[in-house]
Amino acid sequence: MRIIWTRDRFEVEGKDTYDHRETLKSCGFKWDPENKTWYCLPEAQRLLGLRPLQPTITPEAKSRFDQFEAARKQNVEASRATDSDLDIPCPPGLSYLPYQKAGIAFAMRVFGDLK
């Protein structure tokens, strides 16, 4: 079994994928009947769950996995922030608590400007 990066997604190649379909499903992979392959979109990937199957991974797929994993870890760290220097408008006489400012800054970073 081998994990590759193609068509902007992770795909699993191999003859024994049918035997491991339940493991693949539990790791977020879906069946693509048109291309007859199991795939997982980068934002939903959980390749670490495939370790018991001992798949090989192509260098490009490994590089992509490392990029997405670094971004995920950065988002987790940013979501735990307790303060922000962001200047957020609020009604006169009121102010945001530090953790609220951090939450708003995180949401703006992840979802963009909500105007």
C-alpha positions, 0 to 999 in steps of 0.5 A: 500500500502506498500513499501518493499526492495527486489531484490536490489530494492524498490517494492510496494505491495498492492491491489490498486496499479493499481488505483495509477499507474500514481502516481507510474509512475511519481515517477519513478516506473516501472511495472515488468510483470514477478513478477507483481509488481511496482519497482524502482531502488535505484539510481532512487528512488523518494519515497517522491513523494508517500506521498499523497498515505500514504504508509507504509514502511518496516524497511529494506526499510526505512533503505535503503532509508535513506542510499541512501538519505544520499549519494544523499545529500552528492553528492549534497553538494560535487557538490557545492564545489568551491575548491579542494586540489587535485593535477591535472596535466595540461600543462606547464604554465597553471593552473586550477581555483579553481572551475575547480579543484573542478569539476574535483575532484567531477567527479573523485569521482562520475565516478572514474578515467577516465584514 
